[in-house]
Amino acid sequence: MKKKLLISVLLSLLIPVTACTPKKQSEPVENVLHTQESSQKKEESHFEYDDQKSWKQVSGKMQSPIDIPSSLVEKMADGGAIQLDYSRKISEAKNNGHSIQVTDSGTATINHRRFALTQFHFHAQSEHTIDGKYYPLEAHFVNQAQDGRLAVIGVFFTEGAENKGFQEVLGDVSDGKKTEIIDIESMFPENKSYYHYLGSLTTPPLTENVEWYILKTPVDVSKKQIEMFEEYYEHNNRNSQSLNDRVILEHDE
C-alpha cells in the first residue's frame, strides 16, 4: 500500500506545471464590442461648439437645425394636432456639460401617434431660425415612440416676463437643491401651431430621421433669466444646416 502511494506522489511531481496552469482565454467578442461602443459614446459626449467642423456625422442631407423660410412652407394635409401630457414631477435637472437638461416623463400625442417624453434641454441662441431670425433661447423636448422613432418639440423663448417653470429649472441647477415639481406648462404657448420637417439630432452622433415640430409662438422669459442661462452657456447652438430638398409642413390650430 505504501509502495503504491509513493509511486502516485512521484508521478504527480513529474506532471509539467503548465499542464496545471489554466490557459489564458481570449477576451469575448461581446466585451470587445462593448469596449468599442463605450469608447464611441465617450467620444460623442465630448464635443465643442466652437469646433463644429470636427463633429462626426452619420450622413449629411437631412441635418438639423435649419432656417425655416415661412414663404416656402406647405399646409399639412391631415389634422396634425399635438396634445401634451407631460409630468410636473421631474427626476433630475443638471448641467451635463453641453446644456441644462431635465429628466422628465409623460406623453405627447402627435397626429394620433403616441410618444414618451425622455428629457428636455435648452440652447442659446436658438438653433432653428424663422426667416433668418434667432431667438435668445430654444427648448427641445425629446420624445420617443415605442418603435424607437424620435420626435422633438422645439419651443422658442423670447425676452419678456419671467417664466416660472424655467426659473425653477435654473434654481434647481444653481442651488443644487432637488426640485421635484416644476411648472412645465409655463414653458409652452397656449397655441400649438407648428412647423414640421424631418431632420436629425443637433449634437453628435447627429442621427437622422428625427421628426421636428417647431412651435410658432414663443414663450416669455425675463432678461435676467436669459443672462442666468448664459452664465452656463452663451453659445451651445449648432450652426444652421442646408434644407436641401426637404419639405417643411405647417400646422395651424
C-alpha positions in Angstrom: 0.0 0.0 0.0 2.8 2.4 1.0 4.6 1.5 -2.3 1.6 2.4 -4.4 1.2 5.7 -2.5 4.9 6.6 -3.1 4.5 5.9 -6.9 1.5 8.2 -7.1 3.3 11.0 -5.4 6.3 10.6 -7.7 4.1 10.7 -10.8 2.4 13.8 -9.6 5.7 15.6 -9.3 6.6 14.7 -12.9 3.5 16.4 -14.3 4.5 19.7 -16.0 3.5 22.9 -14.2 2.0 24.3 -17.4 -0.5 21.4 -17.5 -2.0 22.6 -14.2 -2.0 26.3 -15.2 -5.3 27.4 -16.8 -4.9 28.6 -20.3 -5.5 32.3 -20.7 -8.8 32.9 -22.5 -9.1 35.5 -25.3 -11.4 38.4 -24.5 -15.0 37.6 -25.5 -16.2 39.4 -28.6 -19.1 40.8 -26.6 -16.6 42.6 -24.3 -14.6 43.9 -27.2 -17.7 45.3 -28.9 -18.9 46.8 -25.6 -15.5 48.5 -25.1 -15.6 49.9 -28.6 -19.2 51.1 -28.1 -18.3 52.8 -24.8 -15.3 54.4 -26.4 -17.5 55.7 -29.2 -20.1 57.1 -26.8 -17.4 58.8 -24.8 -16.0 60.4 -28.0 -19.5 61.5 -28.9 -20.1 63.0 -25.5 -17.1 65.3 -25.8 -17.6 67.9 -28.5 -17.0 71.7 -28.8 -19.5 74.1 -30.2 -16.6 76.3 -31.4 -15.2 73.4 -33.4 -18.3 72.0 -35.1 -16.4 71.0 -38.3 -14.8 68.2 -36.3 -18.1 66.6 -35.3 -18.6 63.2 -36.7 -21.7 63.0 -38.9 -23.5 59.8 -39.9 -24.9 61.3 -43.1 -25.5 64.7 -44.5 -28.7 65.6 -46.3 -31.3 65.7 -43.5 -29.4 67.5 -40.8 -30.7 69.9 -38.2 -31.2 72.7 -37.3 -32.4 74.7 -40.3 -33.7 78.1 -41.1 -37.5 77.9 -41.8 -38.5 80.3 -44.7 -42.2 80.9 -44.0 -42.9 81.7 -47.6 -41.9 78.1 -48.7 -43.8 76.0 -46.2 -46.7 73.8 -47.3 -50.0 73.3 -45.4 -50.3 70.0 -43.7 -53.0 67.8 -45.3 -54.1 65.9 -42.2 -55.2 67.0 -38.7 -51.7 67.2 -37.1 -52.9 68.2 -33.6 -50.5 68.0 -30.7 -51.6 67.0 -27.2 -49.1 67.2 -24.4 -49.5 65.4 -21.1 -46.1 65.9 -19.5 -45.4 65.3 -15.9 -44.8 68.2 -13.5 -42.7 65.8 -11.4 -39.1 65.6 -12.7 -36.4 63.1 -11.9 -33.3 65.3 -12.3 -32.1 68.7 -13.5 -28.4 69.0 -14.2 -25.7 70.8 -16.1 -24.5 68.0 -18.3 -21.6 69.9 -19.9 -23.4 70.8 -23.1 -26.7 72.2 -21.7 -29.0 72.3 -18.8 -31.0 69.0 -19.1 -34.1 67.9 -17.2 -35.2 64.2 -17.0 -38.9 64.0 -17.1 -41.8 61.7 -18.2 -45.3 61.9 -19.7 -46.6 61.7 -23.2 -47.0 63.7 -26.4 -49.7 62.6 -28.8 -48.8 64.0 -32.2 -51.2 63.5 -35.1 -52.7 60.5 -33.2 -49.3 58.9 -32.6 -48.1 58.4 -29.0 -44.6 59.4 -27.8 -43.0 59.2 -24.4 -41.0 62.3 -23.1 -37.5 61.3 -22.0 -35.9 64.7 -21.3 -35.7 68.4 -22.3 -32.9 70.8 -22.6 -32.0 74.3 -23.7 -29.9 76.1 -26.4 -28.6 79.7 -26.6 -29.1 81.2 -29.1 -32.0 79.3 -30.7 -30.8 76.6 -33.1 -33.7 77.0 -35.5 -34.5 80.3 -37.1 -37.6 81.7 -38.8 -36.8 83.7 -41.9 -33.3 84.1 -40.5 -34.4 85.4 -37.1 -32.8 83.9 -34.0 -34.5 83.8 -30.5 -32.5 84.1 -27.3 -33.3 80.5 -26.2 -34.8 77.4 -27.6 -36.0 74.4 -25.6 -36.0 70.9 -27.0 -38.5 68.3 -25.6 -37.2 64.9 -26.7 -39.9 62.2 -27.2 -39.6 58.6 -28.2 -42.1 56.2 -29.7 -42.4 52.6 -28.8 -40.6 51.6 -32.1 -37.7 54.0 -31.2 -38.7 56.9 -33.5 -37.7 60.3 -32.1 -39.9 63.4 -32.2 -38.5 66.6 -30.8 -40.8 69.6 -30.0 -38.9 72.9 -30.2 -40.1 76.0 -28.2 -38.7 79.4 -28.8 -38.1 81.7 -25.7 -38.3 85.5 -26.2 -37.4 88.3 -23.8 -40.4 89.4 -21.7 -41.9 88.4 -18.4 -40.3 85.9 -16.0 -41.1 82.3 -16.8 -42.0 80.3 -13.6 -41.0 76.8 -14.9 -37.7 77.9 -16.4 -36.9 79.7 -13.1 -37.5 76.5 -11.2 -35.1 74.7 -13.5 -32.4 77.4 -13.2 -32.8 77.3 -9.4 -32.5 73.6 -9.3 -29.2 73.7 -11.1 -27.7 76.8 -9.4 -28.8 76.0 -5.8 -28.1 72.2 -6.0 -31.5 71.6 -4.5 -33.7 68.9 -6.0 -36.9 70.4 -7.2 -39.4 67.6 -7.7 -42.3 69.7 -9.1 -42.0 72.3 -11.8 -44.5 74.4 -13.8 -43.8 72.7 -17.1 -47.0 74.2 -18.7 -45.5 77.7 -18.4 -42.8 76.6 -20.9 -45.4 76.1 -23.7 -47.6 78.5 -25.5 -51.3 78.0 -25.5 -51.4 77.9 -29.3 -49.6 74.8 -30.5 -49.3 75.7 -34.2 -46.0 74.5 -35.6 -43.6 73.8 -38.5 -42.7 70.2 -39.2 -39.9 68.6 -41.1 -37.6 65.6 -41.0 -34.1 66.2 -39.6 -31.5 65.0 -37.2 -30.2 65.3 -33.7 -28.3 68.5 -33.3 -25.5 67.0 -31.3 -23.2 64.1 -32.1 -23.9 61.4 -33.4 -26.3 63.7 -35.4 -28.6 60.7 -36.1 -31.1 61.4 -38.9 -34.8 60.6 -39.4 -35.8 62.7 -36.3 -39.2 64.3 -36.5 -39.1 68.0 -35.7 -42.1 70.1 -34.5 -41.1 73.7 -34.0 -43.9 75.7 -32.3 -44.6 79.0 -33.9 -45.5 81.0 -30.9 -42.6 81.8 -28.5 -43.0 81.9 -24.7 -41.6 84.7 -22.4 -38.5 84.5 -20.2 -37.1 87.5 -18.5 -33.8 89.3 -19.4 -32.4 88.2 -16.1 -33.3 84.5 -16.8 -31.6 84.7 -20.2 -28.5 86.1 -18.5 -28.6 83.4 -15.9 -28.6 80.7 -18.6 -25.8 82.4 -20.5 -23.6 82.2 -17.4 -23.6 78.5 -18.2 -23.8 78.6 -22.0 -23.6 81.6 -24.3 -23.2 79.6 -27.4 -24.4 76.0 -27.3 -26.3 76.0 -30.6 -25.3 74.2 -33.7 -24.9 76.1 -37.0 -27.8 76.1 -39.4 -27.8 73.3 -41.9 -28.8 73.1 -45.6 -32.5 72.4 -46.3 -31.7 70.5 -49.5 -34.8 69.0 -51.0 -36.8 68.7 -47.7 -40.4 69.8 -47.4 -41.5 71.9 -44.4 -45.1 71.5 -43.4 -47.2 73.9 -41.4 -50.0 73.1 -39.0 -52.2 75.8 -37.6 -54.6 75.4 -34.7 
